[in-house]
Amino acid sequence: MTAPLALIAAGGTGGHMFPAQALAEALIARGWRVKLSTDARGARYAGGFPAEVQVVVTDSATFARGGVLAKLAVPFRIAGGVLAATARMVADRPAVVVGFGGYPTIPALSAAFLTRRPRLIHEQNGVLGRVNKIFARHVALVACGTWPTALPPGVQGNHTGNPVRAAVLERAGAPYIPPGDYPMSLVVIGGSQGARILSDVVPQAVARLPEELRRHLRVAQQARPEDLDGVVAAYEAAGLVAEVAPFFADIPRRLSEAQLVISRSGASSVADIAVIGRPAILIPFAAAMDDHQTANAQGLVQAQAAVLIPEKALDAATLSDHMAAVLGQPEAAARMATAALSQGRPDATERLVALVEGLVKKG
């Protein structure tokens, strides 16, 4: 008997691809076959998917990038992608189609609608993305990673939480070592967009810390390639030990060893911080659509597991004061770590799998 096929469609950012990867890992462990539908940008994030996953690169486009000619071509590129995806869907007949948001999911979800395949979407953020908002009324289920999630009238959400990768689950609830008179780790993750302000402000803020804290600090900071030299120079000028790179493949390990995390509040970053359980300072990306990163941060902030600094209020002095408040109060930092765990959903993948399998049984 041929194993059932799940078609997972995800856009070209880590925020979409990481929970898609978690679902793929879980389904394959249950004996499913899995295909991933994405675009060329998303395919660059597919290296962490299980080897059994077949990656299908589909043509799609967004009106948000490119010049006038590129924008005029968008409908034609999307239409071509939908036609190709429909032909594949007729041939493959997947048991279920799961969309994780982003423009690259349009062809697969459109083809699933046209061929009447069972389908659902998962929204990672506290506000539906553009594509998920379009399809929310045309799928059987809407799974929500952040709760509450703002949904269109008449659409009911299912709170699953945000699936995290197996590498994160391996570190779930890792014991927290409070700050103290020994080497301490600060992890700074900026997400795939808008991290320049962190490159500019964080080194200055670290340099302003009291000497008794600064001399113990070891920094790992993600920075855009064009910002790397400036960030490295800033830390060297301050006499600080720092590892700076565009991407760290071992973020789960680094989070588990951190005394403090400074991060954007993308949905996957928030989920990872909560599942592992670490104090955080969250700086929502101001240009995020519908300010969804502020919505993502609310659970940790309200649980007193994280401090939120709006981008317009971010400067070196403010950030340094908040860092010192966490690193200088070990007991308070430990309480923040425990509070973060209370917001984690390590079973989010299992909840999403249950929705997928339940939908397939219903047909």
Backbone torsions as a table, in degrees:
resi	resn	phi	psi	omega
1	MET	NA	130.4	-178.8
2	THR	-73.2	134.1	178.6
3	ALA	-64.4	147.2	178.5
4	PRO	-64.8	151.6	-179.0
5	LEU	-108.3	129.5	172.2
6	ALA	-109.3	128.6	174.0
7	LEU	-101.2	116.7	179.5
8	ILE	-105.0	126.8	179.6
9	ALA	-115.5	129.4	-177.1
10	ALA	-147.2	146.3	179.6
11	GLY	-76.9	177.8	-167.6
12	GLY	-90.7	38.8	173.5
13	THR	-132.0	160.0	178.4
14	GLY	-60.0	-32.4	-180.0
15	GLY	-60.0	-32.6	176.1
16	HIS	-88.3	-40.0	-169.5
17	MET	-77.2	-33.2	-177.5
18	PHE	-65.5	-47.2	175.9
19	PRO	-66.5	-31.5	175.2
20	ALA	-63.1	-40.6	177.6
21	GLN	-62.4	-41.5	179.8
22	ALA	-61.2	-42.8	178.0
23	LEU	-64.5	-42.1	179.0
24	ALA	-59.6	-44.3	179.4
25	GLU	-59.1	-44.2	-177.0
26	ALA	-68.9	-42.2	-178.8
27	LEU	-66.4	-41.2	178.8
28	ILE	-63.6	-38.3	177.2
29	ALA	-61.9	-24.1	178.6
30	ARG	-93.5	4.8	175.9
31	GLY	95.3	8.3	178.0
32	TRP	-77.0	158.8	162.5
33	ARG	-96.1	144.9	-176.6
34	VAL	-134.4	134.1	169.2
35	LYS	-116.9	144.0	176.2
36	LEU	-112.2	123.9	176.0
37	SER	-105.9	120.7	-179.7
38	THR	-153.5	-175.9	176.1
39	ASP	-104.4	-175.3	-176.3
40	ALA	-61.4	-36.4	178.8
41	ARG	-65.9	-44.3	179.5
42	GLY	-66.1	-31.9	-179.6
43	ALA	-60.4	-24.8	178.7
44	ARG	-68.8	-22.0	177.7
45	TYR	-91.6	-1.5	-171.9
46	ALA	-82.8	-3.2	-177.6
47	GLY	-62.5	-25.6	179.7
48	GLY	-84.8	-8.6	179.1
49	PHE	-68.3	152.8	175.4
50	PRO	-55.5	147.9	-176.7
51	ALA	-61.3	-24.5	-178.3
52	GLU	-71.9	-16.3	-176.9
53	VAL	-75.9	125.6	175.7
54	GLN	-87.4	124.6	-178.6
55	VAL	-95.9	123.0	178.4
56	VAL	-111.3	116.5	179.8
57	VAL	-88.4	118.3	-174.9
58	THR	-111.8	142.3	178.8
59	ASP	-75.8	126.4	174.2
60	SER	-149.8	-178.6	-177.0
61	ALA	-164.9	166.4	178.1
62	THR	-132.7	147.8	176.4
63	PHE	-77.6	-6.5	-173.5
64	ALA	-80.7	-14.2	-176.6
65	ARG	-129.0	155.1	174.8
66	GLY	93.8	170.3	-180.0
67	GLY	-85.9	-166.2	-175.8
68	VAL	-62.0	-46.4	-178.8
69	LEU	-62.8	-40.8	178.7
70	ALA	-62.8	-40.1	179.5
71	LYS	-68.0	-36.5	177.2
72	LEU	-64.5	-29.4	-178.2
73	ALA	-82.3	-13.0	-174.3
74	VAL	-55.6	-51.3	-178.5
75	PRO	-58.4	-36.6	-178.9
76	PHE	-70.6	-38.6	178.0
77	ARG	-66.4	-41.6	178.8
78	ILE	-64.5	-44.0	179.8
79	ALA	-60.3	-41.7	177.8
80	GLY	-63.4	-40.1	177.6
81	GLY	-64.8	-39.0	179.3
82	VAL	-65.3	-43.2	179.2
83	LEU	-61.2	-45.3	-179.9
84	ALA	-65.2	-41.5	180.0
85	ALA	-66.3	-36.0	178.5
86	THR	-65.5	-41.7	178.1
87	ALA	-61.9	-42.6	178.9
88	ARG	-66.3	-36.6	-177.7
89	MET	-68.8	-37.8	176.4
90	VAL	-62.2	-38.5	-179.5
91	ALA	-75.4	-41.7	-173.9
92	ASP	-84.3	-31.2	-176.6
93	ARG	46.2	63.3	179.4
94	PRO	-62.3	147.2	178.0
95	ALA	-69.9	-26.0	-179.2
96	VAL	-159.4	150.2	174.9
97	VAL	-122.7	127.4	-177.3
98	VAL	-121.4	120.3	178.5
99	GLY	-103.2	137.6	-179.1
100	PHE	-111.9	11.3	176.3
101	GLY	94.2	161.6	-177.3
102	GLY	99.2	151.2	-177.4
103	TYR	-58.0	-32.6	178.5
104	PRO	-64.0	-10.1	178.1
105	THR	-86.0	-10.9	-176.6
106	ILE	-58.3	-48.7	-178.3
107	PRO	-59.5	-46.9	-176.8
108	ALA	-66.1	-44.6	-179.3
109	LEU	-69.2	-35.8	176.3
110	SER	-64.6	-42.9	179.1
111	ALA	-65.0	-37.3	177.9
112	ALA	-65.0	-38.4	177.0
113	PHE	-65.2	-44.8	-177.7
114	LEU	-66.4	-34.4	-177.5
115	THR	-99.0	3.1	175.7
116	ARG	60.3	40.0	174.8
117	ARG	-82.7	146.4	175.0
118	PRO	-56.7	135.3	-172.8
119	ARG	-151.7	149.5	174.7
120	LEU	-148.7	163.5	176.2
121	ILE	-124.2	153.3	173.6
122	HIS	-120.6	125.0	177.9
123	GLU	-107.0	122.6	-176.6
124	GLN	-79.5	-32.7	-170.3
125	ASN	-94.2	168.8	179.2
126	GLY	-75.4	-6.4	175.9
127	VAL	-132.4	133.1	-179.1
128	LEU	-60.1	135.9	171.7
129	GLY	-69.8	167.9	-174.9
130	ARG	-57.0	-48.3	-175.5
131	VAL	-69.4	-44.6	178.4
132	ASN	-63.0	-32.1	177.4
133	LYS	-64.7	-37.7	178.8
134	ILE	-65.5	-41.8	-172.4
135	PHE	-92.0	-7.0	-173.1
136	ALA	-56.1	-35.2	-179.1
137	ARG	-86.7	-1.4	-174.8
138	HIS	-119.7	20.4	175.0
139	VAL	-127.3	163.6	-178.2
140	ALA	-76.2	-33.0	-174.7
141	LEU	-142.4	146.6	172.3
142	VAL	-120.6	111.1	177.5
143	ALA	-91.0	137.2	-174.2
144	CYS	-116.9	127.4	178.5
145	GLY	-83.1	-34.0	179.4
146	THR	-111.5	139.3	-176.9
147	TRP	-129.7	132.0	-1.4
148	PRO	-78.9	157.2	174.9
149	THR	-112.0	132.6	177.5
150	ALA	-71.2	118.9	-175.4
151	LEU	-120.5	154.0	176.4
152	PRO	-62.2	153.2	177.8
153	PRO	-54.1	135.5	177.7
154	GLY	86.7	-7.3	179.6
155	VAL	-99.1	127.8	-179.6
156	GLN	-101.9	133.4	180.0
157	GLY	-98.3	155.0	175.5
158	ASN	-118.1	114.8	-175.3
159	HIS	-79.4	105.5	176.9
160	THR	-102.8	-25.2	-165.7
161	GLY	86.8	173.5	179.9
162	ASN	-95.5	118.0	176.4
163	PRO	-58.0	139.5	176.0
164	VAL	-116.6	154.6	-176.9
165	ARG	-65.0	159.2	179.7
166	ALA	-56.8	-35.9	-179.9
167	ALA	-64.0	-29.2	176.3
168	VAL	-76.6	-43.5	179.5
169	LEU	-60.5	-32.3	177.7
170	GLU	-62.7	-24.4	-179.4
171	ARG	-104.4	6.4	-175.9
172	ALA	-56.6	128.7	178.1
173	GLY	64.5	22.9	178.4
174	ALA	-56.2	136.5	-178.2
175	PRO	-53.2	136.6	-178.5
176	TYR	-94.8	130.0	175.1
177	ILE	-98.4	110.5	-176.9
178	PRO	-63.1	159.2	177.5
179	PRO	-58.2	149.7	-179.9
180	GLY	-169.7	-166.3	-175.9
181	ASP	-86.6	60.6	-179.3
182	TYR	-161.4	171.3	-178.6
183	PRO	-55.7	131.6	179.5
184	MET	-122.3	148.7	-176.4
185	SER	-110.7	128.8	172.2
186	LEU	-113.1	124.4	179.4
187	VAL	-111.7	128.9	-177.9
188	VAL	-121.7	115.3	-178.8
189	ILE	-123.8	128.6	-172.1
190	GLY	-107.3	-1.3	-177.6
191	GLY	75.8	-175.5	-174.2
192	SER	-87.7	-7.3	-177.6
193	GLN	-138.4	151.0	166.2
194	GLY	64.4	29.3	-176.3
195	ALA	-90.3	1.1	-176.9
196	ARG	-58.3	-39.5	-177.9
197	ILE	-63.0	-33.7	176.5
198	LEU	-68.9	-37.4	177.1
199	SER	-63.1	-35.7	-178.5
200	ASP	-77.4	-41.0	-168.1
201	VAL	-94.8	-39.7	-172.6
202	VAL	-60.9	-48.3	178.7
203	PRO	-57.9	-38.8	177.9
204	GLN	-64.5	-40.5	-179.3
205	ALA	-66.4	-41.2	178.5
206	VAL	-63.3	-41.1	-179.6
207	ALA	-63.2	-24.4	-178.8
208	ARG	-84.9	-8.7	-178.7
209	LEU	-63.3	151.7	174.7
210	PRO	-57.2	147.2	-175.9
211	GLU	-56.4	-38.1	-177.5
212	GLU	-65.0	-23.3	173.9
213	LEU	-90.5	-46.0	-173.0
214	ARG	-61.2	-37.2	-174.6
215	ARG	-69.5	-16.8	178.9
216	HIS	-97.3	-5.7	-167.8
217	LEU	-86.5	137.0	172.1
218	ARG	-121.6	126.8	-171.8
219	VAL	-111.6	136.0	168.3
220	ALA	-122.6	117.0	-174.9
221	GLN	-129.2	128.2	171.4
222	GLN	-81.0	134.9	178.7
223	ALA	-145.2	149.6	179.2
224	ARG	-63.6	150.0	-177.8
225	PRO	-52.2	-39.8	-178.0
226	GLU	-71.6	-12.9	-179.8
227	ASP	-101.5	-9.1	-170.2
228	LEU	-55.7	-52.3	-174.8
229	ASP	-59.8	-41.1	-179.5
230	GLY	-65.6	-40.3	-180.0
231	VAL	-67.2	-45.8	179.1
232	VAL	-59.3	-44.9	-179.2
233	ALA	-62.8	-38.7	-179.1
234	ALA	-64.9	-42.6	178.6
235	TYR	-68.1	-40.9	179.4
236	GLU	-63.3	-40.4	179.5
237	ALA	-63.1	-30.6	179.6
238	ALA	-88.7	0.5	179.9
239	GLY	68.6	34.1	-175.2
240	LEU	-109.3	147.1	175.4
241	VAL	-84.3	120.5	-178.0
242	ALA	-146.3	140.9	172.8
243	GLU	-110.2	119.7	-174.3
244	VAL	-123.3	129.8	-178.7
245	ALA	-155.3	156.4	177.4
246	PRO	-66.6	-27.8	-176.1
247	PHE	-156.1	136.4	173.8
248	PHE	-110.1	121.0	-179.1
249	ALA	-73.8	-17.2	-174.7
250	ASP	-111.5	39.6	179.5
251	ILE	-54.7	-42.0	179.6
252	PRO	-56.7	-42.5	178.2
253	ARG	-63.9	-44.5	-178.0
254	ARG	-63.8	-40.6	177.8
255	LEU	-63.1	-41.1	-177.5
256	SER	-66.1	-24.3	-179.3
257	GLU	-96.6	-2.5	-173.2
258	ALA	-82.0	145.7	168.4
259	GLN	-89.0	-25.2	-179.4
260	LEU	-153.6	142.3	177.7
261	VAL	-119.7	132.9	170.2
262	ILE	-112.4	126.4	-170.4
263	SER	-153.0	153.8	158.4
264	ARG	-62.7	165.2	-179.6
265	SER	-110.0	47.6	167.2
266	GLY	-62.2	152.9	-172.4
267	ALA	-59.9	-42.5	-179.1
268	SER	-68.2	-39.2	178.0
269	SER	-62.7	-44.9	179.0
270	VAL	-61.9	-42.5	-180.0
271	ALA	-63.4	-44.2	180.0
272	ASP	-62.3	-44.7	-179.8
273	ILE	-61.1	-41.6	-177.9
274	ALA	-71.0	-42.7	-177.4
275	VAL	-66.8	-39.7	178.0
276	ILE	-78.9	-35.5	174.4
277	GLY	88.7	76.7	-178.1
278	ARG	-135.8	144.6	173.4
279	PRO	-62.3	144.7	-176.1
280	ALA	-143.5	151.8	166.0
281	ILE	-113.5	117.3	-174.4
282	LEU	-106.5	134.0	-179.1
283	ILE	-125.8	91.8	-176.9
284	PRO	-58.1	142.7	177.0
285	PHE	-69.7	114.4	-171.6
286	ALA	-63.5	-28.8	-176.6
287	ALA	-89.5	3.8	179.8
288	ALA	-62.7	139.7	-177.0
289	MET	-56.8	131.3	177.9
290	ASP	56.4	22.8	179.1
291	ASP	53.4	40.0	-174.0
292	HIS	-67.5	-22.4	179.9
293	GLN	-70.5	-30.5	173.6
294	THR	-65.8	-40.7	176.7
295	ALA	-62.1	-39.6	179.9
296	ASN	-61.5	-34.0	-173.6
297	ALA	-79.1	-16.4	-168.2
298	GLN	-60.7	-37.6	-179.0
299	GLY	-60.1	-49.0	179.9
300	LEU	-67.3	-38.6	-179.3
301	VAL	-65.9	-46.7	-178.5
302	GLN	-66.8	-27.3	176.7
303	ALA	-82.0	-0.7	-177.8
304	GLN	62.8	32.9	175.4
305	ALA	-96.9	-14.9	-176.0
306	ALA	-146.2	153.9	171.6
307	VAL	-103.9	133.2	177.7
308	LEU	-105.9	128.0	174.8
309	ILE	-119.8	111.7	176.0
310	PRO	-59.4	146.5	-176.7
311	GLU	-56.8	-37.3	-178.6
312	LYS	-68.1	-18.5	179.9
313	ALA	-100.6	1.6	-174.2
314	LEU	-83.2	122.9	168.8
315	ASP	-147.4	171.8	-173.1
316	ALA	-62.6	-40.6	-178.1
317	ALA	-65.5	-45.4	-179.7
318	THR	-62.8	-47.0	-179.0
319	LEU	-64.2	-42.1	-179.7
320	SER	-62.3	-39.4	178.7
321	ASP	-62.6	-43.1	179.5
322	HIS	-67.8	-39.0	177.2
323	MET	-61.6	-44.8	-179.7
324	ALA	-64.0	-35.1	179.8
325	ALA	-64.2	-37.4	178.9
326	VAL	-77.4	-52.4	-174.1
327	LEU	-70.5	-22.3	-179.6
328	GLY	-91.3	-0.9	-179.4
329	GLN	-131.5	84.3	-174.9
330	PRO	-55.5	-40.7	-178.0
331	GLU	-67.8	-40.9	178.0
332	ALA	-65.8	-39.0	177.9
333	ALA	-62.7	-40.7	178.9
334	ALA	-64.5	-37.6	177.4
335	ARG	-65.7	-38.3	177.0
336	MET	-61.9	-41.9	179.5
337	ALA	-62.0	-42.8	178.3
338	THR	-64.9	-40.8	179.0
339	ALA	-64.4	-36.8	177.4
340	ALA	-60.6	-43.1	179.2
341	LEU	-59.2	-33.9	-179.2
342	SER	-65.2	-20.0	-179.6
343	GLN	-96.8	-6.5	-177.4
344	GLY	-75.3	150.9	175.8
345	ARG	-125.9	73.8	-179.6
346	PRO	-64.1	-16.7	178.7
347	ASP	-95.4	13.7	-176.8
348	ALA	-60.0	-40.1	179.7
349	THR	-63.1	-43.2	179.8
350	GLU	-62.6	-38.8	178.3
351	ARG	-64.5	-40.2	179.5
352	LEU	-69.6	-40.0	176.4
353	VAL	-59.8	-40.3	178.9
354	ALA	-61.8	-39.4	177.0
355	LEU	-64.8	-43.4	-179.5
356	VAL	-61.2	-50.3	-176.6
357	GLU	-68.7	-35.1	176.5
358	GLY	-64.7	-39.2	179.5
359	LEU	-66.0	-39.5	-179.9
360	VAL	-65.4	-39.9	179.0
361	LYS	-63.0	-36.8	178.8
362	LYS	-72.9	-21.8	-180.0
363	GLY	78.5	NA	NA
